[in-house]
């Protein structure tokens, strides 16, 4: 769905139908997908320029235009990225698409509900050195986990990564959405077997407990370190934080 919303070619008819259904009720959804990708770009580039060369992208979906490793390598040519997704077909497709970057990337099957299986997997451990800082990217994925599973998963990751590491997270919110829009989005994602848990700003900030938030802290994904324009309203929150 995300790939289709971004204008990519690696998607399926069921994805296109789901996105089209959302668009009929919430025409701004396509632009929101683009803004979420722009948040990913700004956040990953920031972390890379801070000297981090290792990234784990959880819930990555199908690799599409300007992937995490391409963004990171612009900031640091030595950057390495492990991609993880819970869908087996997505991972198989991702491996094929990333074959030309095999020395700096890996794709594995892994569910954020079981973060120990991702962080402890042979694929990740062969590419990522846990004695050095790591950036764990969870963009537009924690809202697919209910409470308290989402918080437990992020807390486990926070406790496992070394000092100096970063978390990059974005999350859908209903703080400024109408009830009709929210119901349409929830109904569509339930039909796609991916029910959503929207969270308020305060609830989202809890993911960063014990970490040092990077300025400007939690913000709309559109405005986070963005000097061009301001959002009409907030549909997702984003934040980047460092482990002290």
C-alpha positions in Angstrom: 0.0 0.0 0.0 2.8 2.4 0.9 4.7 1.7 -2.3 1.6 2.4 -4.4 0.8 5.6 -2.5 4.4 6.7 -3.3 4.0 6.0 -7.0 6.1 2.9 -7.0 5.6 -0.2 -9.1 6.2 -2.9 -6.5 2.6 -3.5 -5.2 -0.4 -5.7 -5.8 -4.0 -5.2 -6.8 -5.2 -5.6 -3.2 -2.9 -2.8 -2.1 -4.1 -0.5 -4.8 -7.8 -1.2 -4.0 -7.2 -0.5 -0.3 -5.4 2.8 -1.0 -8.1 3.9 -3.5 -10.7 3.2 -0.8 -8.9 5.4 1.7 -8.4 8.1 -0.9 -12.1 8.3 -1.7 -12.8 9.3 1.9 -9.5 11.0 2.7 -8.0 12.6 -0.4 -5.0 13.8 1.5 -3.9 10.3 2.3 -1.6 10.1 -0.8 0.2 13.3 0.2 0.5 12.0 3.8 2.4 8.9 2.5 4.8 11.2 0.6 5.3 13.3 3.8 6.0 10.2 5.8 8.7 9.2 3.3 10.1 12.7 3.6 10.3 12.4 7.3 12.2 9.1 6.9 14.6 10.9 4.6 15.3 13.8 6.9 15.5 11.6 10.0 17.9 9.0 8.5 20.1 11.6 6.9 20.3 13.4 10.3 21.4 10.3 12.1 23.9 9.4 9.4 25.5 12.8 9.6 25.8 12.3 13.4 28.2 9.5 12.6 26.0 6.4 12.8 26.8 3.8 10.1 24.4 1.0 11.2 20.6 1.0 10.7 17.9 -1.6 11.3 14.7 -0.7 9.5 11.8 -2.7 11.0 8.5 -2.9 9.1 10.2 -1.7 6.0 7.7 -3.0 3.5 8.7 -3.3 -0.2 11.8 -1.2 -0.9 10.7 1.7 -3.0 12.0 5.0 -4.2 15.0 6.3 -2.1 15.4 3.5 0.4 16.9 3.8 3.9 20.3 2.5 2.8 20.5 4.9 -0.1 19.6 7.8 2.2 22.0 6.7 4.9 24.9 6.3 2.4 24.4 9.9 1.2 25.2 11.0 4.8 27.8 8.3 5.4 29.1 6.1 2.5 29.9 3.3 4.9 26.4 2.9 6.2 24.9 -0.6 6.4 21.2 -1.4 6.7 19.3 -4.5 7.9 15.7 -4.5 6.7 13.0 -6.5 8.5 9.4 -7.2 7.7 6.8 -9.6 8.9 5.5 -10.6 5.4 7.4 -13.5 3.9 6.6 -12.5 0.3 7.6 -8.9 0.9 11.0 -10.1 2.3 11.5 -12.4 -0.7 10.8 -9.6 -3.1 13.0 -7.2 -1.0 16.0 -9.6 -1.2 15.7 -9.7 -5.0 15.5 -5.9 -5.2 18.5 -5.5 -2.9 20.7 -8.1 -4.5 23.0 -5.5 -6.0 23.6 -4.0 -2.5 24.3 -7.4 -0.8 27.5 -6.1 0.9 25.8 -3.3 2.8 22.2 -4.6 3.2 20.3 -7.6 4.3 16.5 -8.4 4.4 15.0 -10.8 6.8 11.6 -11.9 8.0 10.8 -10.5 11.4 7.9 -9.2 13.4 8.1 -6.1 15.7 6.0 -8.0 18.1 9.1 -10.3 18.7 12.0 -7.8 18.6 14.4 -10.3 20.1 14.1 -12.5 17.0 15.0 -9.5 14.8 17.9 -8.1 16.9 19.3 -11.5 17.7 18.9 -13.0 14.2 22.0 -14.3 12.4 21.3 -12.0 9.4 21.3 -8.9 11.6 24.3 -10.0 13.7 26.4 -10.7 10.6 25.9 -7.1 9.4 25.4 -5.0 12.5 27.9 -4.6 15.3 26.1 -4.2 18.7 29.1 -2.7 20.3 28.7 0.4 18.2 25.8 2.8 17.9 22.8 1.7 15.9 19.8 3.6 14.5 16.6 1.5 14.7 14.0 2.9 12.2 10.3 2.2 12.9 8.5 4.5 10.5 4.7 4.0 10.1 4.8 0.6 11.8 4.1 1.0 15.6 0.5 1.9 14.9 -0.1 -1.7 13.7 0.6 -2.9 17.2 -1.9 -2.6 20.1 -1.1 -1.7 23.6 0.9 -2.8 25.5 2.7 -4.8 22.8 3.9 -1.7 21.0 5.5 -0.2 24.1 7.0 -3.4 25.2 8.6 -4.0 21.8 10.1 -0.5 21.6 11.3 -0.7 25.2 13.1 -4.0 24.5 14.8 -2.4 21.5 15.8 0.6 23.6 17.3 -1.6 26.3 19.2 -3.8 23.8 20.9 -1.2 21.6 24.1 0.4 22.9 24.6 3.9 24.2 24.7 6.5 21.5 22.1 4.7 19.4 19.0 6.3 18.0 15.3 5.4 17.6 13.5 6.9 14.6 9.7 6.5 15.0 6.5 7.8 13.3 2.9 7.0 14.3 -0.5 7.8 12.9 -2.8 9.9 15.1 -6.4 10.9 15.1 -5.8 14.1 17.1 -6.9 16.2 14.1 -9.0 13.8 12.0 -12.8 13.7 11.7 -14.6 10.6 12.9 -15.7 9.8 9.3 -12.1 9.8 8.1 -10.9 7.8 11.0 -13.6 5.1 10.6 -12.9 4.7 6.9 -9.1 4.3 7.5 -9.7 1.8 10.3 -12.2 -0.2 8.3 -9.9 -0.4 5.3 -6.9 -1.5 7.3 -9.0 -4.1 9.2 -10.1 -5.5 5.9 -6.5 -5.7 4.9 -5.9 -7.6 8.2 -3.7 -4.7 9.5 -5.9 -3.0 12.2 -4.6 0.4 13.4 -4.0 1.8 16.9 -4.0 5.5 16.6 -2.2 7.4 19.4 -2.3 10.9 20.8 0.8 13.1 21.1 1.2 12.1 24.7 0.8 8.4 24.0 3.3 8.7 21.2 5.9 10.5 23.4 5.9 7.4 25.7 7.9 5.5 23.1 10.9 7.8 23.9 10.9 7.4 27.7 14.4 7.2 28.9 15.9 8.7 25.7 17.0 12.2 24.7 14.7 13.6 22.1 16.5 15.4 19.2 15.2 19.0 18.6 12.4 19.8 17.8 11.2 16.8 19.8 7.9 15.1 18.9 6.3 17.0 16.0 4.1 16.5 12.9 6.1 14.4 10.4 5.6 17.3 8.0 7.3 19.9 10.2 10.0 17.8 11.8 13.3 19.6 10.8 11.5 20.8 7.7 12.2 24.4 6.7 9.7 24.4 3.7 6.1 24.9 4.6 4.0 23.9 7.5 1.3 21.2 7.8 -2.4 22.0 7.5 -3.0 19.5 10.2 -1.2 16.6 11.9 -2.0 13.1 10.7 1.2 11.5 12.1 3.7 12.3 14.7 7.4 11.7 14.3 10.5 11.8 16.5 14.1 10.9 16.8 15.8 10.2 20.1 19.3 9.2 21.3 20.1 6.7 24.0 22.3 8.5 26.6 
